[in-house]
Amino acid sequence: MSETPSDDFRALVSRCVAGDQASMIALVERFQGQVFGLCYRMLGQRQDAEDAAQETFVRVLKNLHRWDPLRDFEPWLLAIAGNRCRTALAARKRRPNGETLPENLPDRAPDERSAQHLGEEMMLALEKVREEYRRAFLLFHEQQLSYDEIALVLAVPLGTVKTWVHRARRELVEHLRRRGVVPEATGLEAGARMGGENA
């Protein structure tokens, strides 16, 4: 993701800046999955994620002339998406008892019960992890963003991102261990391995 954008991509952006609608659609289609995935991980609700992704592309298309074509496009794009998500999260906190309904989960076959149980325990444990730690953890492990990109998305220093990801791992293991999902020894071993991250 750190490569210099290709000539073809820079030409696409130039056509977008010039107002070519087909090029704008092509740009959105190229990145919409990545942007929606990021928004969904940060917001946890499909409708909010769709709204944030749409707002992201509106802002991106309005501000394309500000993008430096010598720099990678994706971190710039994802930083804008991260800003929209933080705005949405702040608005959500101001709502009186926001009605956050869990999305329906698909039915699982009986032979998937143990995997479902582990997945549910992971989600329960993640919900107990401090919010900023959880967001950094999901962006790193689910979206596979680099620490540098997460720092841009969350608008925090690089060292803070590393600390948050490390602490999220540690808290996750601790919650799973307290719930009896992982044995004491396994939790400690996992914690030791995860401790390899220099925070």
C-alpha positions as CSV (number, residue, x, y, z in Angstrom):
1,M,0.0,0.0,0.0
2,S,3.0,2.3,0.1
3,E,3.6,2.1,-3.6
4,T,3.6,5.3,-5.7
5,P,0.2,5.4,-7.6
6,S,0.4,4.2,-11.2
7,D,0.0,6.6,-14.1
8,D,-3.3,5.0,-15.0
9,F,-4.6,5.7,-11.5
10,R,-3.4,9.3,-11.5
11,A,-5.1,9.7,-14.9
12,L,-8.3,8.3,-13.4
13,V,-8.1,10.8,-10.5
14,S,-7.5,13.6,-13.0
15,R,-10.6,12.7,-14.9
16,C,-12.6,12.7,-11.7
17,V,-11.3,16.2,-10.8
18,A,-12.3,17.3,-14.3
19,G,-15.9,16.1,-13.5
20,D,-16.1,12.9,-15.5
21,Q,-18.9,10.9,-13.9
22,A,-17.9,7.5,-15.3
23,S,-14.4,8.0,-13.8
24,M,-16.0,8.9,-10.4
25,I,-18.1,5.8,-10.5
26,A,-15.0,3.7,-11.3
27,L,-13.1,5.2,-8.4
28,V,-15.9,4.5,-6.0
29,E,-16.4,1.0,-7.2
30,R,-12.7,0.3,-6.9
31,F,-12.6,1.2,-3.2
32,Q,-16.2,0.9,-1.9
33,G,-15.7,-2.6,-0.4
34,Q,-12.6,-1.5,1.5
35,V,-14.2,1.7,2.8
36,F,-17.4,0.0,3.8
37,G,-15.5,-2.8,5.6
38,L,-13.5,-0.2,7.6
39,C,-16.7,1.7,8.5
40,Y,-18.5,-1.4,9.5
41,R,-15.6,-2.5,11.8
42,M,-15.5,0.9,13.4
43,L,-19.3,1.4,13.8
44,G,-20.6,-2.1,14.1
45,Q,-23.9,-1.3,12.4
46,R,-24.6,-1.8,8.7
47,Q,-26.8,1.3,8.2
48,D,-24.3,3.6,10.0
49,A,-21.5,2.0,8.0
50,E,-23.3,2.6,4.7
51,D,-24.0,6.2,5.6
52,A,-20.4,6.8,6.7
53,A,-19.0,5.2,3.5
54,Q,-21.3,7.3,1.3
55,E,-20.2,10.5,3.2
56,T,-16.6,9.4,2.8
57,F,-16.8,9.2,-1.0
58,V,-18.7,12.5,-1.2
59,R,-15.9,14.2,0.7
60,V,-13.2,12.3,-1.3
61,L,-14.6,13.4,-4.6
62,K,-15.0,17.0,-3.5
63,N,-11.4,17.1,-2.2
64,L,-9.6,15.0,-4.8
65,H,-7.7,18.1,-6.0
66,R,-6.0,18.1,-2.6
67,W,-4.6,14.6,-2.9
68,D,-0.8,14.5,-3.6
69,P,-0.4,12.2,-6.6
70,L,3.1,11.3,-5.5
71,R,1.7,9.6,-2.3
72,D,-0.3,6.5,-1.8
73,F,-4.0,7.1,-2.2
74,E,-5.5,4.5,0.2
75,P,-4.1,5.9,3.5
76,W,-5.5,9.3,2.5
77,L,-8.9,7.8,1.6
78,L,-9.0,5.7,4.8
79,A,-8.1,8.7,6.9
80,I,-11.2,10.4,5.6
81,A,-13.3,7.3,6.3
82,G,-11.9,7.2,9.8
83,N,-12.9,10.8,10.4
84,R,-16.4,10.2,9.2
85,C,-16.7,7.2,11.6
86,R,-15.4,9.1,14.5
87,T,-18.0,11.8,13.8
88,A,-20.7,9.2,13.6
89,L,-19.5,7.6,16.9
90,A,-19.6,11.0,18.6
91,A,-23.1,11.6,17.3
92,R,-24.2,8.2,18.5
93,K,-23.0,9.0,22.1
94,R,-25.1,12.1,22.1
95,R,-28.2,10.2,21.2
96,P,-30.4,9.4,24.2
97,N,-30.2,5.6,24.6
98,G,-29.5,5.0,21.0
99,E,-31.5,2.1,19.7
100,T,-28.7,-0.3,18.6
101,L,-30.4,-3.5,17.5
102,P,-28.1,-6.4,16.8
103,E,-28.2,-7.6,13.3
104,N,-29.7,-11.1,12.6
105,L,-27.1,-13.8,12.5
106,P,-27.5,-16.6,10.0
107,D,-28.6,-20.0,11.3
108,R,-25.7,-22.4,12.0
109,A,-25.6,-26.1,11.3
110,P,-25.3,-28.3,14.4
111,D,-21.8,-29.3,13.5
112,E,-20.7,-25.7,13.6
113,R,-21.8,-25.2,17.2
114,S,-18.4,-25.2,18.8
115,A,-17.0,-22.8,16.2
116,Q,-20.1,-20.6,16.7
117,H,-19.6,-20.7,20.5
118,L,-15.9,-19.7,20.2
119,G,-16.9,-16.9,17.8
120,E,-19.6,-15.7,20.2
121,E,-17.1,-15.7,23.1
122,M,-14.7,-13.7,21.0
123,M,-17.3,-11.1,20.2
124,L,-18.4,-10.9,23.8
125,A,-14.8,-10.5,25.0
126,L,-14.1,-7.9,22.3
127,E,-17.2,-5.9,23.5
128,K,-15.5,-5.6,27.0
129,V,-12.2,-4.4,25.6
130,R,-11.8,-0.6,25.8
131,E,-13.3,1.1,22.7
132,E,-10.2,2.6,21.2
133,Y,-8.2,-0.6,21.8
134,R,-11.0,-2.6,20.1
135,R,-11.0,-0.3,17.1
136,A,-7.3,-0.5,16.6
137,F,-7.4,-4.3,17.1
138,L,-10.1,-4.8,14.4
139,L,-8.4,-2.5,11.9
140,F,-5.2,-4.5,12.3
141,H,-6.5,-8.0,12.4
142,E,-9.7,-7.8,10.4
143,Q,-8.9,-5.0,7.9
144,Q,-5.2,-5.9,7.8
145,L,-4.2,-2.3,7.8
146,S,-0.6,-1.4,8.8
147,Y,0.1,0.4,12.0
148,D,0.9,3.5,9.9
149,E,-2.5,3.4,8.2
150,I,-4.3,2.8,11.5
151,A,-2.6,5.9,12.9
152,L,-3.9,7.9,10.0
153,V,-7.4,6.4,10.3
154,L,-7.7,7.0,14.0
155,A,-5.7,10.2,14.0
156,V,-3.3,9.1,16.7
157,P,0.5,8.7,16.9
158,L,2.0,5.5,15.6
159,G,3.2,4.4,19.1
160,T,-0.3,4.8,20.5
161,V,-1.6,2.4,17.8
162,K,0.9,-0.2,18.7
163,T,0.1,0.2,22.4
164,W,-3.7,-0.1,21.7
165,V,-3.3,-3.2,19.6
166,H,-1.1,-4.9,22.2
167,R,-3.4,-4.0,25.1
168,A,-6.5,-5.2,23.1
169,R,-4.8,-8.6,22.6
170,R,-3.9,-8.8,26.3
171,E,-7.4,-7.8,27.5
172,L,-9.0,-10.2,25.0
173,V,-6.9,-13.1,26.3
174,E,-7.7,-12.2,29.9
175,H,-11.4,-12.0,29.3
176,L,-11.4,-15.4,27.5
177,R,-9.4,-16.9,30.3
178,R,-11.7,-15.6,33.0
179,R,-14.6,-17.1,31.0
180,G,-12.9,-20.4,30.9
181,V,-12.7,-20.3,27.1
182,V,-8.9,-20.7,27.1
183,P,-7.0,-22.6,29.9
184,E,-4.8,-20.6,32.3
185,A,-1.6,-21.8,30.7
186,T,-2.8,-21.1,27.1
187,G,-3.8,-17.6,28.1
188,L,-0.4,-16.9,29.6
189,E,1.4,-18.4,26.6
190,A,-0.7,-16.3,24.3
191,G,0.0,-13.2,26.3
192,A,3.7,-13.9,26.2
193,R,3.6,-14.3,22.4
194,M,1.5,-11.2,22.0
195,G,3.9,-9.4,24.3
196,G,6.3,-9.5,21.5
197,E,4.7,-6.3,20.2
198,N,6.8,-3.4,21.4
199,A,4.3,-0.9,22.6
